[in-house]
Amino acid sequence: MDAVPPFRRDLVVVGASAGGVEALRALVSGLPDDFPAAVLITMHIAARAHSALPRILGNAGRLPARSACHGEAIEPGTVYVAPPDRHLLTEDGCLVLSQGPTENGHRPAVNALFRSAALSGGPRVVGVVLSGVLDDGAAGLRAIVDQGGAAVVQDPADALYSGMPENALSLVDTAYPARAADLGEVLDKLVRMPLDPAGAGPPSDVLLLEDRIARDGVRAGALKPAERNLATDFACPDCEGPLTEIDPAGRYRCRIGHAWSAEALLAAQEDEFRLALQRALRALDEKAALAGKLAAQTGRGQPRGLAERYAASAREAAGAAETLRRFLLRAVVEDDEARGRA
């Protein structure tokens, strides 16, 4: 009677954002040509961009790398990269590309890939979080571990941008930190290690709901703030619809399905605030210029004091604009200094 082959991890899912290309190159260059698992990669990229990442990674390592295709069977020893404007998911040993709602403003999103892998692969999955800002990937990595999988995180001190690694480590304390140059060796050991096939418990309703939304969008009535008593006073930065808190840890969805973590939502609100201030500055500059022009053009025959009222209005608008301009410039300097400290 033939022996039953040992149960091993055969699916590695990787998430990266800013600074991630360098980390991904280091990771794939460390994988041997007989690497026995498939590698699925999601990196944040603009919807209309052309991704050269498959070519870059194919040149960097020994494994073939290509853009993921919908319905393609997942083959070990192959690197698959999420294309622009599509979530990369898994189902029944195949790749799924979805135009589900954005998450933290991104499609493809790391959390979407990680949740899908956690549900379809359970203990067979290794999740890897690399360089990036904010916290995309942290909740998904938690889902992988909760379903029996393993977690690896780029050492924040080694990452060009430490936000994603730091948030992942804070949420998943069992994650193994490693330098990008060592990730290939770490992963090769993890996927060759025999495992107990006993899986974790059943997935949570929230995990199942979020995975379905990433695949299909939100069906009517899927998110009911009044019934769940988790309605918030926050608006979705993508569509301005009301947000519902779907997780006590601070994750939100709108009726359309756009997803936000608390940190990403705060960053988006900061961006909206800056944009509002920039629009206000433009309006003040235009008001000062127009009022000054009218003051200069007002001549005899006009109501007494009209020219002075125009001039006063110009001075008031110009003063307010200068105050606002100094505030915006100071905020830019503080942001640059914060990035330097990070």
Phi and psi in degrees as GROMACS dihedral restraints (atoms count N, CA, C in turn):
[ dihedral_restraints ]
;  ai    aj    ak    al  type     phi  dphi    fc
    3     4     5     6     1   -68.7    20    10
    4     5     6     7     1   143.0    20    10
    6     7     8     9     1   -72.8    20    10
    7     8     9    10     1   144.9    20    10
    9    10    11    12     1   -73.6    20    10
   10    11    12    13     1   127.2    20    10
   12    13    14    15     1   -63.4    20    10
   13    14    15    16     1   145.9    20    10
   15    16    17    18     1   -64.3    20    10
   16    17    18    19     1   148.0    20    10
   18    19    20    21     1   -80.4    20    10
   19    20    21    22     1   126.5    20    10
   21    22    23    24     1  -136.6    20    10
   22    23    24    25     1   164.0    20    10
   24    25    26    27     1   -75.2    20    10
   25    26    27    28     1   132.5    20    10
   27    28    29    30     1  -133.5    20    10
   28    29    30    31     1    11.3    20    10
   30    31    32    33     1  -137.4    20    10
   31    32    33    34     1   117.7    20    10
   33    34    35    36     1  -111.1    20    10
   34    35    36    37     1   123.3    20    10
   36    37    38    39     1  -115.1    20    10
   37    38    39    40     1   133.9    20    10
   39    40    41    42     1  -127.5    20    10
   40    41    42    43     1   135.2    20    10
   42    43    44    45     1  -123.7    20    10
   43    44    45    46     1   138.2    20    10
   45    46    47    48     1  -150.5    20    10
   46    47    48    49     1   159.8    20    10
   48    49    50    51     1  -142.0    20    10
   49    50    51    52     1  -129.0    20    10
   51    52    53    54     1   -57.3    20    10
   52    53    54    55     1   131.4    20    10
   54    55    56    57     1    78.8    20    10
   55    56    57    58     1     5.5    20    10
   57    58    59    60     1   -79.8    20    10
   58    59    60    61     1   -23.5    20    10
   60    61    62    63     1   -61.1    20    10
   61    62    63    64     1   -45.0    20    10
   63    64    65    66     1   -62.1    20    10
   64    65    66    67     1   -43.4    20    10
   66    67    68    69     1   -65.9    20    10
   67    68    69    70     1   -39.6    20    10
   69    70    71    72     1   -65.8    20    10
   70    71    72    73     1   -40.1    20    10
   72    73    74    75     1   -60.1    20    10
   73    74    75    76     1   -43.6    20    10
   75    76    77    78     1   -64.7    20    10
   76    77    78    79     1   -40.2    20    10
   78    79    80    81     1   -63.3    20    10
   79    80    81    82     1   -53.6    20    10
   81    82    83    84     1   -69.4    20    10
   82    83    84    85     1   -28.9    20    10
   84    85    86    87     1   -67.7    20    10
   85    86    87    88     1   -20.5    20    10
   87    88    89    90     1   -92.1    20    10
   88    89    90    91     1     0.1    20    10
   90    91    92    93     1   -90.2    20    10
   91    92    93    94     1   133.5    20    10
   93    94    95    96     1   -74.0    20    10
   94    95    96    97     1   163.4    20    10
   96    97    98    99     1   -71.7    20    10
   97    98    99   100     1   -12.7    20    10
   99   100   101   102     1  -105.4    20    10
  100   101   102   103     1    26.0    20    10
  102   103   104   105     1   -57.9    20    10
  103   104   105   106     1   122.8    20    10
  105   106   107   108     1   -88.6    20    10
  106   107   108   109     1    11.0    20    10
  108   109   110   111     1  -124.7    20    10
  109   110   111   112     1   158.8    20    10
  111   112   113   114     1   -85.9    20    10
  112   113   114   115     1   150.3    20    10
  114   115   116   117     1  -121.3    20    10
  115   116   117   118     1   119.1    20    10
  117   118   119   120     1  -110.8    20    10
  118   119   120   121     1   129.0    20    10
  120   121   122   123     1  -123.1    20    10
  121   122   123   124     1   130.1    20    10
  123   124   125   126     1  -117.8    20    10
  124   125   126   127     1   123.2    20    10
  126   127   128   129     1  -127.1    20    10
  127   128   129   130     1   134.8    20    10
  129   130   131   132     1   -60.2    20    10
  130   131   132   133     1   128.5    20    10
  132   133   134   135     1  -149.6    20    10
  133   134   135   136     1   147.1    20    10
  135   136   137   138     1   -61.8    20    10
  136   137   138   139     1   147.8    20    10
  138   139   140   141     1   -59.2    20    10
  139   140   141   142     1   -37.2    20    10
  141   142   143   144     1  -102.1    20    10
  142   143   144   145     1    13.3    20    10
  144   145   146   147     1   -80.6    20    10
  145   146   147   148     1   159.7    20    10
  147   148   149   150     1  -100.3    20    10
  148   149   150   151     1   125.3    20    10
  150   151   152   153     1   -93.3    20    10
  151   152   153   154     1   119.8    20    10
  153   154   155   156     1   -94.5    20    10
  154   155   156   157     1     6.5    20    10
  156   157   158   159     1   -61.3    20    10
  157   158   159   160     1   -41.7    20    10
  159   160   161   162     1   -57.4    20    10
  160   161   162   163     1   -42.3    20    10
  162   163   164   165     1   -66.5    20    10
  163   164   165   166     1   -42.0    20    10
  165   166   167   168     1   -60.3    20    10
  166   167   168   169     1   -46.5    20    10
  168   169   170   171     1   -73.4    20    10
  169   170   171   172     1   -33.4    20    10
  171   172   173   174     1   -63.9    20    10
  172   173   174   175     1   -35.6    20    10
  174   175   176   177     1   -77.0    20    10
  175   176   177   178     1   -23.0    20    10
  177   178   179   180     1   -83.5    20    10
  178   179   180   181     1   -26.2    20    10
  180   181   182   183     1  -130.1    20    10
  181   182   183   184     1  -171.8    20    10
  183   184   185   186     1   -92.1    20    10
  184   185   186   187     1   -15.0    20    10
  186   187   188   189     1   -92.7    20    10
  187   188   189   190     1   146.7    20    10
  189   190   191   192     1   -67.2    20    10
  190   191   192   193     1   140.0    20    10
  192   193   194   195     1  -128.1    20    10
  193   194   195   196     1   135.2    20    10
  195   196   197   198     1  -151.1    20    10
  196   197   198   199     1   162.7    20    10
  198   199   200   201     1   -69.9    20    10
  199   200   201   202     1   137.2    20    10
  201   202   203   204     1   -66.8    20    10
  202   203   204   205     1   142.7    20    10
  204   205   206   207     1  -119.1    20    10
  205   206   207   208     1   138.1    20    10
  207   208   209   210     1   -60.9    20    10
  208   209   210   211     1   130.3    20    10
  210   211   212   213     1    85.6    20    10
  211   212   213   214     1    -3.4    20    10
  213   214   215   216     1   -70.8    20    10
  214   215   216   217     1   138.2    20    10
  216   217   218   219     1   -69.9    20    10
  217   218   219   220     1   139.1    20    10
  219   220   221   222     1   -80.5    20    10
  220   221   222   223     1   121.6    20    10
  222   223   224   225     1  -110.4    20    10
  223   224   225   226     1   136.4    20    10
  225   226   227   228     1   -63.9    20    10
  226   227   228   229     1   154.7    20    10
  228   229   230   231     1    72.8    20    10
  229   230   231   232     1    20.0    20    10
  231   232   233   234     1  -129.0    20    10
  232   233   234   235     1   142.1    20    10
  234   235   236   237     1  -104.9    20    10
  235   236   237   238     1   124.0    20    10
  237   238   239   240     1  -113.8    20    10
  238   239   240   241     1   132.9    20    10
  240   241   242   243     1  -115.5    20    10
  241   242   243   244     1   132.1    20    10
  243   244   245   246     1   -64.5    20    10
  244   245   246   247     1   130.1    20    10
  246   247   248   249     1   -76.6    20    10
  247   248   249   250     1   165.8    20    10
  249   250   251   252     1   -60.2    20    10
  250   251   252   253     1   143.2    20    10
  252   253   254   255     1    66.6    20    10
  253   254   255   256     1    21.4    20    10
  255   256   257   258     1  -138.7    20    10
  256   257   258   259     1   133.4    20    10
  258   259   260   261     1   -71.8    20    10
  259   260   261   262     1   137.4    20    10
  261   262   263   264     1   -97.8    20    10
  262   263   264   265     1   119.2    20    10
  264   265   266   267     1  -128.4    20    10
  265   266   267   268     1   173.8    20    10
  267   268   269   270     1  -129.5    20    10
  268   269   270   271     1   151.1    20    10
  270   271   272   273     1  -163.0    20    10
  271   272   273   274     1   123.1    20    10
  273   274   275   276     1    52.0    20    10
  274   275   276   277     1    44.3    20    10
  276   277   278   279     1    75.8    20    10
  277   278   279   280     1    11.8    20    10
  279   280   281   282     1  -125.9    20    10
  280   281   282   283     1   161.9    20    10
  282   283   284   285     1   -85.7    20    10
  283   284   285   286     1   142.6    20    10
  285   286   287   288     1  -126.4    20    10
  286   287   288   289     1   128.5    20    10
  288   289   290   291     1  -108.2    20    10
  289   290   291   292     1   127.3    20    10
  291   292   293   294     1  -129.0    20    10
  292   293   294   295     1   145.0    20    10
  294   295   296   297     1  -103.8    20    10
  295   296   297   298     1    39.0    20    10
  297   298   299   300     1   -63.0    20    10
  298   299   300   301     1   172.0    20    10
  300   301   302   303     1   -57.3    20    10
  301   302   303   304     1   149.3    20    10
  303   304   305   306     1   -64.7    20    10
  304   305   306   307     1   154.2    20    10
  306   307   308   309     1  -126.1    20    10
  307   308   309   310     1   124.1    20    10
  309   310   311   312     1    54.2    20    10
  310   311   312   313     1    32.1    20    10
  312   313   314   315     1    82.1    20    10
  313   314   315   316     1     6.0    20    10
  315   316   317   318     1  -119.1    20    10
  316   317   318   319     1   142.7    20    10
  318   319   320   321     1  -148.7    20    10
  319   320   321   322     1   108.2    20    10
  321   322   323   324     1   -76.5    20    10
  322   323   324   325     1   153.3    20    10
  324   325   326   327     1  -120.5    20    10
  325   326   327   328     1   143.0    20    10
  327   328   329   330     1   -66.2    20    10
  328   329   330   331     1   -44.1    20    10
  330   331   332   333     1   -59.1    20    10
  331   332   333   334     1   -37.3    20    10
  333   334   335   336     1   -61.6    20    10
  334   335   336   337     1   -45.9    20    10
  336   337   338   339     1   -62.3    20    10
  337   338   339   340     1   -46.4    20    10
  339   340   341   342     1   -64.7    20    10
  340   341   342   343     1   -43.6    20    10
  342   343   344   345     1   -61.2    20    10
  343   344   345   346     1   -44.7    20    10
  345   346   347   348     1   -60.4    20    10
  346   347   348   349     1   -45.1    20    10
  348   349   350   351     1   -64.3    20    10
  349   350   351   352     1   -39.8    20    10
  351   352   353   354     1   -59.3    20    10
  352   353   354   355     1   -41.0    20    10
  354   355   356   357     1   -74.8    20    10
  355   356   357   358     1   -37.8    20    10
  357   358   359   360     1   -87.4    20    10
  358   359   360   361     1   -25.8    20    10
  360   361   362   363     1  -113.5    20    10
  361   362   363   364     1   -23.7    20    10
  363   364   365   366     1    53.2    20    10
  364   365   366   367     1  -125.8    20    10
  366   367   368   369     1   -66.1    20    10
  367   368   369   370     1   -13.2    20    10
  369   370   371   372     1   -78.0    20    10
  370   371   372   373     1    -1.7    20    10
  372   373   374   375     1  -104.2    20    10
  373   374   375   376     1   141.6    20    10
  375   376   377   378     1  -118.6    20    10
  376   377   378   379     1   122.8    20    10
  378   379   380   381     1   -99.8    20    10
  379   380   381   382     1   138.6    20    10
  381   382   383   384     1  -131.2    20    10
  382   383   384   385     1   125.6    20    10
  384   385   386   387     1  -110.0    20    10
  385   386   387   388     1   126.8    20    10
  387   388   389   390     1  -113.3    20    10
  388   389   390   391     1  -169.2    20    10
  390   391   392   393     1   -52.2    20    10
  391   392   393   394     1   141.8    20    10
  393   394   395   396     1   167.3    20    10
  394   395   396   397     1   165.3    20    10
  396   397   398   399     1   -95.4    20    10
  397   398   399   400     1   165.7    20    10
  399   400   401   402     1    59.3    20    10
  400   401   402   403     1  -144.5    20    10
  402   403   404   405     1  -136.6    20    10
  403   404   405   406     1    19.5    20    10
  405   406   407   408     1   -61.2    20    10
  406   407   408   409     1   134.5    20    10
  408   409   410   411     1   103.5    20    10
  409   410   411   412     1   -24.2    20    10
  411   412   413   414     1   -66.7    20    10
  412   413   414   415     1   -50.0    20    10
  414   415   416   417     1   -65.2    20    10
  415   416   417   418     1   -38.4    20    10
  417   418   419   420     1   -65.5    20    10
  418   419   420   421     1   -38.1    20    10
  420   421   422   423     1   -65.6    20    10
  421   422   423   424     1   -37.5    20    10
  423   424   425   426     1   -61.3    20    10
  424   425   426   427     1   -39.8    20    10
  426   427   428   429     1   -64.2    20    10
  427   428   429   430     1   -40.3    20    10
  429   430   431   432     1   -60.4    20    10
  430   431   432   433     1   -46.8    20    10
  432   433   434   435     1   -65.5    20    10
  433   434   435   436     1   -41.5    20    10
  435   436   437   438     1   -62.0    20    10
  436   437   438   439     1   -27.9    20    10
  438   439   440   441     1   -93.6    20    10
  439   440   441   442     1    12.9    20    10
  441   442   443   444     1    97.5    20    10
  442   443   444   445     1    -0.3    20    10
  444   445   446   447     1   -81.1    20    10
  445   446   447   448     1   179.4    20    10
  447   448   449   450     1  -109.1    20    10
  448   449   450   451     1   156.8    20    10
  450   451   452   453     1  -129.4    20    10
  451   452   453   454     1   133.8    20    10
  453   454   455   456     1  -130.7    20    10
  454   455   456   457     1   139.5    20    10
  456   457   458   459     1  -133.4    20    10
  457   458   459   460     1   135.5    20    10
  459   460   461   462     1   -61.5    20    10
  460   461   462   463     1   134.4    20    10
  462   463   464   465     1   -55.0    20    10
  463   464   465   466     1   121.7    20    10
  465   466   467   468     1   -53.7    20    10
  466   467   468   469     1   -33.4    20    10
  468   469   470   471     1   -68.9    20    10
  469   470   471   472     1   -19.0    20    10
  471   472   473   474     1   -95.1    20    10
  472   473   474   475     1   -14.1    20    10
  474   475   476   477     1   -87.0    20    10
  475   476   477   478     1   143.6    20    10
  477   478   479   480     1   -64.3    20    10
  478   479   480   481     1   -36.1    20    10
  480   481   482   483     1  -128.2    20    10
  481   482   483   484     1   120.4    20    10
  483   484   485   486     1   -92.3    20    10
  484   485   486   487     1    -3.7    20    10
  486   487   488   489     1   -58.7    20    10
  487   488   489   490     1   -53.1    20    10
  489   490   491   492     1   -63.3    20    10
  490   491   492   493     1   -46.8    20    10
  492   493   494   495     1   -60.7    20    10
  493   494   495   496     1   -42.3    20    10
  495   496   497   498     1   -64.5    20    10
  496   497   498   499     1   -42.9    20    10
  498   499   500   501     1   -66.9    20    10
  499   500   501   502     1   -36.9    20    10
  501   502   503   504     1   -64.2    20    10
  502   503   504   505     1   -44.3    20    10
  504   505   506   507     1   -66.5    20    10
  505   506   507   508     1   -33.3    20    10
  507   508   509   510     1   -71.0    20    10
  508   509   510   511     1   -28.7    20    10
  510   511   512   513     1   -93.0    20    10
  511   512   513   514     1   -25.9    20    10
  513   514   515   516     1  -124.6    20    10
  514   515   516   517     1    91.5    20    10
  516   517   518   519     1   -74.7    20    10
  517   518   519   520     1    -9.0    20    10
  519   520   521   522     1   -91.7    20    10
  520   521   522   523     1    -1.6    20    10
  522   523   524   525     1   -66.6    20    10
  523   524   525   526     1   143.8    20    10
  525   526   527   528     1   -94.7    20    10
  526   527   528   529     1   118.0    20    10
  528   529   530   531     1   -85.2    20    10
  529   530   531   532     1   140.9    20    10
  531   532   533   534     1  -153.1    20    10
  532   533   534   535     1   151.6    20    10
  534   535   536   537     1   -68.4    20    10
  535   536   537   538     1   151.7    20    10
  537   538   539   540     1   -56.7    20    10
  538   539   540   541     1   -38.2    20    10
  540   541   542   543     1   -65.3    20    10
  541   542   543   544     1   -20.3    20    10
  543   544   545   546     1  -100.9    20    10
  544   545   546   547     1    -5.4    20    10
  546   547   548   549     1   -63.7    20    10
  547   548   549   550     1   -38.9    20    10
  549   550   551   552     1   -58.6    20    10
  550   551   552   553     1   -45.7    20    10
  552   553   554   555     1   -65.7    20    10
  553   554   555   556     1   -41.8    20    10
  555   556   557   558     1   -61.1    20    10
  556   557   558   559     1   -46.5    20    10
  558   559   560   561     1   -66.3    20    10
  559   560   561   562     1   -38.4    20    10
  561   562   563   564     1   -61.9    20    10
  562   563   564   565     1   -37.7    20    10
  564   565   566   567     1   -68.6    20    10
  565   566   567   568     1   -41.6    20    10
  567   568   569   570     1   -64.6    20    10
  568   569   570   571     1   -40.2    20    10
  570   571   572   573     1   -79.5    20    10
  571   572   573   574     1   -12.7    20    10
  573   574   575   576     1   -98.0    20    10
  574   575   576   577     1    -3.4    20    10
  576   577   578   579     1   -84.0    20    10
  577   578   579   580     1   121.8    20    10
  579   580   581   582     1   -61.1    20    10
  580   581   582   583     1   145.8    20    10
  582   583   584   585     1  -127.2    20    10
  583   584   585   586     1   159.5    20    10
  585   586   587   588     1   -79.1    20    10
  586   587   588   589     1   119.9    20    10
  588   589   590   591     1   -69.9    20    10
  589   590   591   592     1    -3.9    20    10
  591   592   593   594     1   -60.5    20    10
  592   593   594   595     1   125.8    20    10
  594   595   596   597     1   -92.1    20    10
  595   596   597   598     1  -179.1    20    10
  597   598   599   600     1   -80.9    20    10
  598   599   600   601     1  -176.7    20    10
  600   601   602   603     1   -72.6    20    10
  601   602   603   604     1   179.7    20    10
  603   604   605   606     1   -63.7    20    10
  604   605   606   607     1   147.7    20    10
  606   607   608   609     1   -67.8    20    10
  607   608   609   610     1   154.9    20    10
  609   610   611   612     1   -73.5    20    10
  610   611   612   613     1   159.3    20    10
  612   613   614   615     1   -61.7    20    10
  613   614   615   616     1   -36.5    20    10
  615   616   617   618     1   -65.6    20    10
  616   617   618   619     1   -42.3    20    10
  618   619   620   621     1   -61.6    20    10
  619   620   621   622     1   -44.3    20    10
  621   622   623   624     1   -64.9    20    10
  622   623   624   625     1   -40.8    20    10
  624   625   626   627     1   -64.3    20    10
  625   626   627   628     1   -46.3    20    10
  627   628   629   630     1   -67.0    20    10
  628   629   630   631     1   -35.8    20    10
  630   631   632   633     1   -65.7    20    10
  631   632   633   634     1   -41.0    20    10
  633   634   635   636     1   -65.1    20    10
  634   635   636   637     1   -38.8    20    10
  636   637   638   639     1   -63.1    20    10
  637   638   639   640     1   -41.4    20    10
  639   640   641   642     1   -61.7    20    10
  640   641   642   643     1   -30.4    20    10
  642   643   644   645     1   -84.0    20    10
  643   644   645   646     1   -44.1    20    10
  645   646   647   648     1  -119.5    20    10
  646   647   648   649     1    -9.1    20    10
  648   649   650   651     1    83.0    20    10
  649   650   651   652     1  -172.1    20    10
  651   652   653   654     1   -98.1    20    10
  652   653   654   655     1   122.0    20    10
  654   655   656   657     1   -76.5    20    10
  655   656   657   658     1   157.1    20    10
  657   658   659   660     1   -56.5    20    10
  658   659   660   661     1   129.4    20    10
  660   661   662   663     1    82.3    20    10
  661   662   663   664     1     4.7    20    10
  663   664   665   666     1   -67.8    20    10
  664   665   666   667     1   -36.2    20    10
  666   667   668   669     1  -115.5    20    10
  667   668   669   670     1   113.3    20    10
  669   670   671   672     1  -122.2    20    10
  670   671   672   673     1    90.6    20    10
  672   673   674   675     1   -55.7    20    10
  673   674   675   676     1   -40.2    20    10
  675   676   677   678     1   -64.7    20    10
  676   677   678   679     1   -41.6    20    10
  678   679   680   681     1   -70.6    20    10
  679   680   681   682     1   -37.3    20    10
  681   682   683   684     1   -82.8    20    10
  682   683   684   685     1   -12.4    20    10
  684   685   686   687     1    58.6    20    10
  685   686   687   688     1    33.5    20    10
  687   688   689   690     1  -125.0    20    10
  688   689   690   691     1    23.5    20    10
  690   691   692   693     1   -64.5    20    10
  691   692   693   694     1   147.3    20    10
  693   694   695   696     1  -121.7    20    10
  694   695   696   697     1   172.8    20    10
  696   697   698   699     1   -94.2    20    10
  697   698   699   700     1    10.8    20    10
  699   700   701   702     1   -94.1    20    10
  700   701   702   703     1   149.3    20    10
  702   703   704   705     1  -109.5    20    10
  703   704   705   706     1   146.6    20    10
  705   706   707   708     1   -69.8    20    10
  706   707   708   709     1   125.3    20    10
  708   709   710   711     1   -63.1    20    10
  709   710   711   712     1   -23.4    20    10
  711   712   713   714     1   -79.9    20    10
  712   713   714   715     1   -44.1    20    10
  714   715   716   717     1  -126.0    20    10
  715   716   717   718     1    -4.2    20    10
  717   718   719   720     1    68.6    20    10
  718   719   720   721     1    13.4    20    10
  720   721   722   723     1   -80.9    20    10
  721   722   723   724     1   165.7    20    10
  723   724   725   726     1   -68.7    20    10
  724   725   726   727     1   144.0    20    10
  726   727   728   729     1   -99.6    20    10
  727   728   729   730     1   143.5    20    10
  729   730   731   732     1  -113.0    20    10
  730   731   732   733     1   132.6    20    10
  732   733   734   735     1   -79.0    20    10
  733   734   735   736     1   115.6    20    10
  735   736   737   738     1   -99.8    20    10
  736   737   738   739     1    -5.4    20    10
  738   739   740   741     1  -148.3    20    10
  739   740   741   742     1   132.7    20    10
  741   742   743   744     1   -59.8    20    10
  742   743   744   745     1   -18.7    20    10
  744   745   746   747     1   -72.7    20    10
  745   746   747   748     1    -7.4    20    10
  747   748   749   750     1    98.7    20    10
  748   749   750   751     1    57.5    20    10
  750   751   752   753     1  -127.3    20    10
  751   752   753   754     1   141.0    20    10
  753   754   755   756     1  -131.2    20    10
  754   755   756   757     1   150.5    20    10
  756   757   758   759     1  -135.3    20    10
  757   758   759   760     1   144.8    20    10
  759   760   761   762     1   -95.1    20    10
  760   761   762   763     1   179.1    20    10
  762   763   764   765     1   -65.1    20    10
  763   764   765   766     1   -29.2    20    10
  765   766   767   768     1   -76.4    20    10
  766   767   768   769     1   -27.2    20    10
  768   769   770   771     1   117.4    20    10
  769   770   771   772     1    -5.4    20    10
  771   772   773   774     1   -55.9    20    10
  772   773   774   775     1   133.9    20    10
  774   775   776   777     1  -109.8    20    10
  775   776   777   778     1   144.8    20    10
  777   778   779   780     1  -143.6    20    10
  778   779   780   781     1   134.5    20    10
  780   781   782   783     1   -83.1    20    10
  781   782   783   784     1   164.4    20    10
  783   784   785   786     1   -60.3    20    10
  784   785   786   787     1   -41.2    20    10
  786   787   788   789     1   -67.4    20    10
  787   788   789   790     1   -43.0    20    10
  789   790   791   792     1   -67.1    20    10
  790   791   792   793     1   -36.8    20    10
  792   793   794   795     1   -64.5    20    10
  793   794   795   796     1   -42.2    20    10
  795   796   797   798     1   -61.7    20    10
  796   797   798   799     1   -41.9    20    10
  798   799   800   801     1   -64.8    20    10
  799   800   801   802     1   -39.8    20    10
  801   802   803   804     1   -66.3    20    10
  802   803   804   805     1   -39.0    20    10
  804   805   806   807     1   -64.8    20    10
  805   806   807   808     1   -36.6    20    10
  807   808   809   810     1   -63.4    20    10
  808   809   810   811     1   -40.8    20    10
  810   811   812   813     1   -63.1    20    10
  811   812   813   814     1   -42.1    20    10
  813   814   815   816     1   -63.0    20    10
  814   815   816   817     1   -40.0    20    10
  816   817   818   819     1   -61.9    20    10
  817   818   819   820     1   -45.4    20    10
  819   820   821   822     1   -63.1    20    10
  820   821   822   823     1   -42.0    20    10
  822   823   824   825     1   -63.8    20    10
  823   824   825   826     1   -39.9    20    10
  825   826   827   828     1   -62.9    20    10
  826   827   828   829     1   -40.7    20    10
  828   829   830   831     1   -66.1    20    10
  829   830   831   832     1   -38.3    20    10
  831   832   833   834     1   -65.7    20    10
  832   833   834   835     1   -38.3    20    10
  834   835   836   837     1   -66.4    20    10
  835   836   837   838     1   -39.6    20    10
  837   838   839   840     1   -62.9    20    10
  838   839   840   841     1   -40.6    20    10
  840   841   842   843     1   -62.3    20    10
  841   842   843   844     1   -42.8    20    10
  843   844   845   846     1   -61.0    20    10
  844   845   846   847     1   -43.9    20    10
  846   847   848   849     1   -63.6    20    10
  847   848   849   850     1   -40.4    20    10
  849   850   851   852     1   -66.5    20    10
  850   851   852   853     1   -42.1    20    10
  852   853   854   855     1   -61.5    20    10
  853   854   855   856     1   -42.9    20    10
  855   856   857   858     1   -67.4    20    10
  856   857   858   859     1   -39.0    20    10
  858   859   860   861     1   -63.8    20    10
  859   860   861   862     1   -43.8    20    10
  861   862   863   864     1   -62.5    20    10
  862   863   864   865     1   -42.1    20    10
  864   865   866   867     1   -66.7    20    10
  865   866   867   868     1   -43.4    20    10
  867   868   869   870     1   -68.6    20    10
  868   869   870   871     1   -43.6    20    10
  870   871   872   873     1   -63.8    20    10
  871   872   873   874     1   -39.5    20    10
  873   874   875   876     1   -63.4    20    10
  874   875   876   877     1   -39.1    20    10
  876   877   878   879     1   -64.7    20    10
  877   878   879   880     1   -43.1    20    10
  879   880   881   882     1   -66.1    20    10
  880   881   882   883     1   -36.7    20    10
  882   883   884   885     1   -63.5    20    10
  883   884   885   886     1   -39.7    20    10
  885   886   887   888     1   -71.7    20    10
  886   887   888   889     1   -29.4    20    10
  888   889   890   891     1   -87.4    20    10
  889   890   891   892     1   -15.7    20    10
  891   892   893   894     1   -71.5    20    10
  892   893   894   895     1   123.9    20    10
  894   895   896   897     1  -124.8    20    10
  895   896   897   898     1  -159.7    20    10
  897   898   899   900     1   -64.2    20    10
  898   899   900   901     1   152.6    20    10
  900   901   902   903     1    89.6    20    10
  901   902   903   904     1   -11.2    20    10
  903   904   905   906     1   -87.4    20    10
  904   905   906   907     1   158.2    20    10
  906   907   908   909     1   -54.9    20    10
  907   908   909   910     1   141.9    20    10
  909   910   911   912     1   -58.9    20    10
  910   911   912   913     1   134.1    20    10
  912   913   914   915     1    84.7    20    10
  913   914   915   916     1    -2.3    20    10
  915   916   917   918     1   -64.1    20    10
  916   917   918   919     1   -43.6    20    10
  918   919   920   921     1   -61.2    20    10
  919   920   921   922     1   -39.9    20    10
  921   922   923   924     1   -68.7    20    10
  922   923   924   925     1   -35.9    20    10
  924   925   926   927     1   -65.1    20    10
  925   926   927   928     1   -40.6    20    10
  927   928   929   930     1   -62.1    20    10
  928   929   930   931     1   -43.6    20    10
  930   931   932   933     1   -64.7    20    10
  931   932   933   934     1   -39.7    20    10
  933   934   935   936     1   -65.6    20    10
  934   935   936   937     1   -40.3    20    10
  936   937   938   939     1   -62.9    20    10
  937   938   939   940     1   -39.2    20    10
  939   940   941   942     1   -64.4    20    10
  940   941   942   943     1   -43.1    20    10
  942   943   944   945     1   -64.7    20    10
  943   944   945   946     1   -42.1    20    10
  945   946   947   948     1   -62.5    20    10
  946   947   948   949     1   -46.3    20    10
  948   949   950   951     1   -65.9    20    10
  949   950   951   952     1   -40.1    20    10
  951   952   953   954     1   -65.5    20    10
  952   953   954   955     1   -38.3    20    10
  954   955   956   957     1   -65.9    20    10
  955   956   957   958     1   -43.9    20    10
  957   958   959   960     1   -63.6    20    10
  958   959   960   961     1   -39.6    20    10
  960   961   962   963     1   -63.7    20    10
  961   962   963   964     1   -40.3    20    10
  963   964   965   966     1   -66.0    20    10
  964   965   966   967     1   -40.9    20    10
  966   967   968   969     1   -60.9    20    10
  967   968   969   970     1   -44.9    20    10
  969   970   971   972     1   -67.2    20    10
  970   971   972   973     1   -38.4    20    10
  972   973   974   975     1   -63.4    20    10
  973   974   975   976     1   -42.0    20    10
  975   976   977   978     1   -63.2    20    10
  976   977   978   979     1   -39.8    20    10
  978   979   980   981     1   -61.9    20    10
  979   980   981   982     1   -46.0    20    10
  981   982   983   984     1   -64.9    20    10
  982   983   984   985     1   -41.0    20    10
  984   985   986   987     1   -65.0    20    10
  985   986   987   988     1   -39.8    20    10
  987   988   989   990     1   -65.0    20    10
  988   989   990   991     1   -38.4    20    10
  990   991   992   993     1   -64.4    20    10
  991   992   993   994     1   -37.7    20    10
  993   994   995   996     1   -64.6    20    10
  994   995   996   997     1   -43.3    20    10
  996   997   998   999     1   -61.8    20    10
  997   998   999  1000     1   -43.7    20    10
  999  1000  1001  1002     1   -64.0    20    10
 1000  1001  1002  1003     1   -38.4    20    10
 1002  1003  1004  1005     1   -63.5    20    10
 1003  1004  1005  1006     1   -44.1    20    10
 1005  1006  1007  1008     1   -61.9    20    10
 1006  1007  1008  1009     1   -41.0    20    10
 1008  1009  1010  1011     1   -65.3    20    10
 1009  1010  1011  1012     1   -39.2    20    10
 1011  1012  1013  1014     1   -64.2    20    10
 1012  1013  1014  1015     1   -40.7    20    10
 1014  1015  1016  1017     1   -65.1    20    10
 1015  1016  1017  1018     1   -37.1    20    10
 1017  1018  1019  1020     1   -64.7    20    10
 1018  1019  1020  1021     1   -37.8    20    10
 1020  1021  1022  1023     1   -69.5    20    10
 1021  1022  1023  1024     1   -33.3    20    10
